[in-house]
Amino acid sequence: MKSNFITTVYGPVIPGIIKVLAQATRNLGGEWLTSKIVKLDGQFAAIMNVVVEEEREVTLKSSLEEKFPSLRFVYTPPNTTPRGATKTINLVVDCIDRPGLTGDLSGILANLDIGVEDMECKRFVMDGIADTVFSARLTLSVPLNADSQIIAEEIETLSEDVRVNIL
């Protein structure tokens, strides 16, 4: 019988770490169904949906932890709650940066019961203006009948300078 779990691993970037983690999983008969990897300032985090024979699960987990003592591993069961039918929309949100902006944006999305599949935020100085600019690329999971324009307009209520582009 197969065992299915989510592995979250994080720590310092080690050259070739993703390839080595994948190979260690394969060596014990496991596979990653899906994965998401992020590297930032010498650190990385990865989330993998792993399937392996039930009798090898403990061996796989302990093997990974022994081989990579500088990394942290967290294991959780996958979410098996069925969701209604959804579609994906992609947005770019641009505005002048301010404290609490990311939290406010997340709050609007949570209030709309929108799933955030991916959110990449950047802050940078733009020539010609004295303020820092905030830019976020969002991949959202929304109900099939959701209107992208209405979601964009709701996000634009954050402040007068917020602009949302639907991709």
N, C-alpha and C positions, 0 to 999 in steps of 0.2 A: 504494500500500500504506500502511496505517496504522501509526503508531508509537505505542506506549503506554509511559508512564513515570510515576513518582511524583515530584512536585515538593514539596519542603518549603521553605517560605519563612518567615523570621522577622525581626523588627526592631521598631522603634517603631511604635505605632499611628498611622496616617495616616488622617484622615477619609475615608471612602468607599473605602478601599484594596481591599477584597474585590471590590466592584463594578468598580473600575478594572482589577484583575487579570483578572477574568472577561471583561470586554469586550476587553482586549488579547488574550486567548486566542482569543476568538470572531473577532476581526478577522483572525486568521491561519488561520481555519477549524478551530480546535481546540475541544475541549469537555472539561469536567470530568465524569468518570463518577461520582465520589464526592468528597466533601471533608469536612474536619473543621477547624474554626477555633476557636482559643482566644485570649481577650484577658485579660491580667492586668497590673495596675499599669502601664499605659501601653505595654506590649509586646504583641505578638501572634505567634502561630505558626499556620501553616496547612499542611495536607497535602492535596494534590489528586492524584487519579488522572487523568492527562491523556491524551487521544487527539488526534493531529493527523496530517495527511499526512506521510509520512516525509521528503519533500523540504523541508518547512517546520519540522521540529523544531529545527534549529540556529538558524533565523531567529527562531522563537518564544522560545527560551531567551535568545538574545543581546538581543532586543528587551526582554524583561522586565528583564534585568539593567541595560540602559542606561537605561530609563525610571525605574527605582527603585534608584538607587545606594546608598541608605541601608538597603536590605534585603539579606539573605543568601539565596541560592538553593542548594539541594542537589537533585541529580537522581539517582534510582536506578531500576532496572528493577522492575516489579511482581513480587510473589511469585507464581509460577505453579505452586508445589508443590500438588497436590491434597490437600485435607484431607478427613478422614472427615466424615460427616454430623454436624452440631452443632445445638444449640438455644441460645437466649439466655436467661440468667437475670439478674434485677436484684436487688441486695442493698443494704442500708444497714448499715454497721458503725459502732457508737457505743461509745466508751469514754473513760477518762481518758487524756489524752495523755502520751507519754513519748518520750524520744529513741530513734530506730531503729524506731519503730512502723510507718511506711510500708514500710520495707525488710523488716521481719518479715512483714508482710501479703503483700507481693509474693513473698517467699520461699515462703510456704505455697501460694500460687496456682501458682507455678512448679513446686513439688514435686508438685502434683496434676495438672500438665500442663494447666492451665486458661488459655485465652486471655483476656486482659483487653482488651475492646473499648473501654471507657471507664472512667476512674477519676477522680473529682473529690473531693479531700480538703479539709476545712476544719478549722480550729482556732479555738475561741472560748471566752471566759469565760462561764460560766453562773452566773446569780444563785443564791445559796444554797450553792454549794460553792466551795472555795478553789482548785480545780484547773482547768486548761484541759481542755476537752473536744475530742476528736478525732471527726470524723464523715466517713465516706467513702461515696459513692454509686458502686456498681460495676455495670457491665454486663459480664457474662462470657459467653464462648463455650465451651460444655461439650459433651461427647459426648451423643448422644440418650438414652443410658441412665443418665446421671448423675442422682443424687438431690440436689436442692437442699438438703434438710434435712441430709444428711451433709456437704455442703460448708460449710454454715453452722456446724455443730458443730465442724468442723475449724478454721475461723477463730476460733471462740470459745475455742479452746485457747491463744490468744495470752496471755490473762490472765483472772483471775476476773471482772473488770468488763466484759469485751467482750460486747456484745449484737448479734446479727445479725438483721435483719428481712428476710424474703423478700418482695419486692414482686410 
